[in-house]
Structures are given as C-alpha cells and as structure tokens.
Amino acid sequence: MKLSDRAMALTKIFFPFVLGFGVFGIWSMFSNTISIIWPLIAAYFFPPFGKETIIPLGIGLLKNGLTVPIINLHVAPVSVDPWSIALSIAFVDIVVALFLVWNYDLAKKIPIVGNFMEKVERIGKKSEDKYSWIKPLRFIGIILFVMVPFQGSGGLVGSIVGRLIGMKPVNTFIAISIGAVTGCLLIAFFSDLILSFVIKNVLIGLLVLIVILVVGIMFWISRKNKNNNKK
C-alpha cells in the first residue's frame, strides 16, 4: 500500500472521531449546554434507547426537572433549548454514518458493533419485507427510514441498509444526514409541544399517556403475532 493510500485509510478511520469530539469540544467552550446533554448522548448508544425516547426524555427532564421521593432523587429544571438536544442526537447519527460508509468492513471486526451489524445484515437478507420498501425509493427511502422514529432506524442501521440495497456510500451518508436532522427536529418540536400541554393539563395528559401506552402495546402484540405467523 502506498504512503498516500495509508494516509487516506487512517484519515477515514480517525476523522469521524476528530470531527465528533471536535464539534462537541468547541460547543462546550462557548456554552455549558453540551455538558448537560452528555448523559443523553451516552444513553443513545445503548439499546433500547433511540431518538424517539432520548429526545422527549431529555426535554422533559431538563426543562421540567424530576423528583422521585422513594429514592430521594431530584433533578432540577435546566434552561435548555430542545433544538440543541435534537441536533446533538442527529450529529451522533451523522458521525456514526460517516465512519461506517468509510470503514464498513473494519467496523464489522469491532466487538459488539460487528456482531450487531452482521445480525442486521442477516435479517435484511433473509426477510423479504423487512427493508423491501426502501429499495425502490433508494435515497428517499433511506431518508424516511432514518427520519421515522422507530428503534433501530438511526445512522448505524441506516448505513447497513444503504449498503444492502446497493447505494453509493456518499449518497447513503447524505440521506442519513438529512433524515437524522429532520427526524430529530420533528421529534423535538412535537415532544416540547406535547410536554408543555401535558404539564398545563395534567388530567388530559394522563389520558393521552394511557392512550399512547395502549396503542404501543397493541402495536407490539401485532408485530409479535406477525413474526410468529411467519415462523
């Protein structure tokens, strides 16, 4: 391998990390917001947390605080912009996607991450309808896949699906970036709107929460029955 090729390979490996820590580092120099959001960013890397749970949770906890008398836990409300939470989570997806489109084969050798990638690949190759709706849409399909707030639709899985359907790495990266930013901003907007309404109307808020919970359970049962029928 030529020296220039080695330099390019090393750049592709380390640049996403430099970009990620660099942006968050510069942000922390001019604002203390990022130090408040760090726990949310860390939690985003661990299933079953996704942007559809991390962003509403962050907005709810940081803007309104939390008190749990049983364990004597109290989180004081903090003045934080919901858009900051949304964009920080979207940026994580963007950095992850950049690393994967450049270093896909290398990432498969990383413990845990590689196992997860291979599992997603196996599911995608075996299941005809798992990602079949994305293939004819291609670029738009990846945007919608990453944008829609379902678990496992972030930058990591989006990069894998883009590769499975034969998209060029640069197109996959751009689609994931658009989907991540758009999806996170929409989640932040509606989460802030709903939480503000719930706080002012506690009874109605509880009813809405119960309805969402019931719908979620029904959706989970429906998916479980569908998977069982396929077997």
Secondary structure in CASP SS format (residue, H / E / C, confidence):
PFRMAT SS
TARGET T0000
AUTHOR 0000-0000-0000
METHOD secondary structure of the structure
MODEL  1
M C 1.00
K C 1.00
L H 1.00
S H 1.00
D H 1.00
R H 1.00
A H 1.00
M H 1.00
A H 1.00
L H 1.00
T H 1.00
K H 1.00
I H 1.00
F H 1.00
F H 1.00
P H 1.00
F H 1.00
V H 1.00
L H 1.00
G H 1.00
F H 1.00
G H 1.00
V H 1.00
F H 1.00
G H 1.00
I H 1.00
W H 1.00
S H 1.00
M H 1.00
F H 1.00
S C 1.00
N C 1.00
T H 1.00
I H 1.00
S H 1.00
I H 1.00
I H 1.00
W H 1.00
P H 1.00
L H 1.00
I H 1.00
A H 1.00
A H 1.00
Y C 1.00
F C 1.00
F C 1.00
P C 1.00
P C 1.00
F C 1.00
G C 1.00
K H 1.00
E H 1.00
T H 1.00
I H 1.00
I H 1.00
P H 1.00
L H 1.00
G H 1.00
I H 1.00
G H 1.00
L H 1.00
L H 1.00
K H 1.00
N H 1.00
G C 1.00
L E 1.00
T E 1.00
V E 1.00
P H 1.00
I H 1.00
I H 1.00
N C 1.00
L E 1.00
H E 1.00
V E 1.00
A C 1.00
P C 1.00
V C 1.00
S C 1.00
V C 1.00
D C 1.00
P H 1.00
W H 1.00
S H 1.00
I H 1.00
A H 1.00
L H 1.00
S H 1.00
I H 1.00
A H 1.00
F H 1.00
V H 1.00
D H 1.00
I H 1.00
V H 1.00
V H 1.00
A H 1.00
L H 1.00
F H 1.00
L H 1.00
V H 1.00
W H 1.00
N C 1.00
Y H 1.00
D H 1.00
L H 1.00
A H 1.00
K C 1.00
K C 1.00
I C 1.00
P C 1.00
I C 1.00
V H 1.00
G H 1.00
N H 1.00
F H 1.00
M H 1.00
E H 1.00
K H 1.00
V H 1.00
E H 1.00
R H 1.00
I H 1.00
G H 1.00
K H 1.00
K H 1.00
S C 1.00
E C 1.00
D C 1.00
K C 1.00
Y C 1.00
S C 1.00
W C 1.00
I H 1.00
K H 1.00
P H 1.00
L H 1.00
R C 1.00
F H 1.00
I H 1.00
G H 1.00
I H 1.00
I H 1.00
L H 1.00
F H 1.00
V H 1.00
M H 1.00
V C 1.00
P C 1.00
F C 1.00
Q C 1.00
G C 1.00
S C 1.00
G C 1.00
G H 1.00
L H 1.00
V H 1.00
G H 1.00
S H 1.00
I H 1.00
V H 1.00
G H 1.00
R H 1.00
L H 1.00
I C 1.00
G C 1.00
M C 1.00
K C 1.00
P H 1.00
V H 1.00
N H 1.00
T H 1.00
F H 1.00
I H 1.00
A H 1.00
I H 1.00
S H 1.00
I H 1.00
G H 1.00
A H 1.00
V H 1.00
T H 1.00
G H 1.00
C H 1.00
L H 1.00
L H 1.00
I H 1.00
A H 1.00
F H 1.00
F H 1.00
S H 1.00
D H 1.00
L H 1.00
I H 1.00
L H 1.00
S H 1.00
F H 1.00
V H 1.00
I H 1.00
K H 1.00
N C 1.00
V H 1.00
L H 1.00
I H 1.00
G H 1.00
L H 1.00
L H 1.00
V H 1.00
L H 1.00
I H 1.00
V H 1.00
I H 1.00
L H 1.00
V H 1.00
V H 1.00
G H 1.00
I H 1.00
M H 1.00
F H 1.00
W H 1.00
I H 1.00
S H 1.00
R H 1.00
K H 1.00
N H 1.00
K H 1.00
N H 1.00
N H 1.00
N H 1.00
K H 1.00
K C 1.00
END
